[in-house]
């Protein structure tokens, strides 16, 4: 949906190039947080509520077609074409929305079966849902999971036999000062 829009890259560039206080990961985190908010605002202003837009576009197109059937004038033809183009645009946005939600890369372009996409989203959510975990032979339900995680890490971090490991600096590439000054940070 966003990829098709011409303004997307400009919104990202403007947000990313805005000065940020901090260093390293803190600076990256701030830039990503700011970009997220800018993209949410841009999405709301650019696309609006796609389902509401679809509810408005469908009857407008039907009414324009009826009007042209009753009075086939050039003005009514142009109006009908505008409404049809708007409906096609909104349907394309809705299709992109469901395709993105369903994460289906293999569906052919032009398939407007949103019921299919909706069912794929539901199946994906069901597949990714954890109702319980088994840890050391003990089953932990979804309701008990937050408390269990806190208890696990509290025990892990407060135990006396905790041996911190040295960071593996060999896997981190080394950069000189000239590279750091030309980076996007």
N, C-alpha and C positions, 0 to 999 in steps of 0.2 A: 504494500500500500504506500509506504513512505518512499520506497526506492523509485517509484514511478514519478514522484513529484520533483519538479525542477529546483525548488527552493531548499531541499533537504541539505545538500552539501554546504550551501551558504549559511544556514542556521548552525550547522555543526562547526564550520570554520569560525564564525563570529563568536560562538560560545567558547570554543577551545582557545582562541587567541586572546581572550580577555585576561588581563593580568591577575595572577593568583599569588597569594602570600603562602609561604611554606616551602618545604624542600622534600624531594623524593616522593615516597608513597603518599604522604599527607597532601602534597600538591596534586598528585594524580587523583586521589580520592575526592578532593574538592572540585577538580575539573569535571570528573564524572558525575558528581552530585549536581553541579550546576547544569551540565549538559542534559541530565535527566529531567530537571525542572523546565528547562527551555524547550525540550522536545515535547513534553506534556502540554505546555502552553501552546506551542506551535500546532500540535495535533488537534487540540480543541478548536483553535481559530481556523485552521485550514480545512479540516474534515468535519468537525462538529460531531453530532450524534448520527452516525451512518444509518442506524435503523430508523430514526425519526425522519431523516432525509429521504429514505426509501419509501416510508409511509406517505410522505408528501408528493414524491415524484410519480408514483404509480397512478393515483387518481388524477393528477394534473395531466398526465399523458393520455389517459382514457378520455378525459373531458376534451382535450385538444383534438383527439381523433374524432369524437362525436361532433364537435363543432365543425370540423372540416368536412365531415360527411354531410352535414346539413347545409353548409354554405362553403363550397369549394373555391375560396378566394386565395389569391397569392399570400395575403397577410395571414390567413388561417393556416395555410400550408407551411409558411415560415415558422409560425408559432408551434405547430405540431412537430416540426423537425427539431426545434429548440428543446421542446419537452422530451422528445424521444432521445435526443442526445444527452440530456441531463439524466434521464432514467438509465441509459446505458452506462454513463459515467458512475452513477451511484451503485449500480449492480456490479460493476468492475471493482469498486472499492470494497463492497461487501464480500465479493468472492475472494479478494486478496486477504481480507480480514480473516475469513474462515480458513483459507489455505494456510495462513501464518499460524493460526491457533492449532490447526490439525497437524502442522508440520509435515504435510504431504508434498514431496517434491516430484513425485512420479505421476501426478494427475495431469492430464492434458489440458493445455490452455483452452478456454472457452467453455469448460464444463461448469455450468452454473448450479450444480446440484448442492445447494447449501445444506440440505438435510444430511447429505453424505458427509460434508465437512463437520457439521455439528456432531454427528455420531462418532466421527473420528476423534474429536476433541473429548467427548465423554469417555471413549475407550482409553484414550491416552491418560486422562485424569485417573480413571479407575486402575489402570496398570501401574501408575506412579504412586498410588496411595498406599501408605504403610499402615496396616491395622495393628500389627504387632511385630516385635523383634524378639529373637531368641538369642540371649547372651549367656554364655556358660551354662547352657541347658535350662535357663530360666526365661519364661516368656514375659515380655514387657509390653503392655497394651499401649495404644496411642495416648490414652489419658495419663498413664504413669510415666511416659517418656520424658517430659521436661524435668520432672523431679529426679528421675533416675539419672539423667545426663548430668545434672548439677551435682548429685551425690557422687557419681563416678569421678568427675574432674576434681571435686573437693578432696576426695580420698587420694587421688593421684597426686595432686599438688601439695598436699599437707603431709604426705607420708615421709618418714625419715629415710627410707631406702631409695628415694628418687635421685637418680644420677643424671644431671643435665648433660647433654651431648654437645660437643663442639660443632659449630656450624661448618657445613661443607663448602668452603670457599672455592674449591676447585671447580665447581659446576657453574659459578657465576663468572661471566666474561669480564675482563678488565678493560676499561676505557680510559683514554688519556683526557687531559683537560680540554684539548681542542675539540674532541668529540662531544663532551658534556656541554660546551657552550653552544654547539649547533643543534642540540637536541630540542625536542618540542617542549620541554619543561620550561 
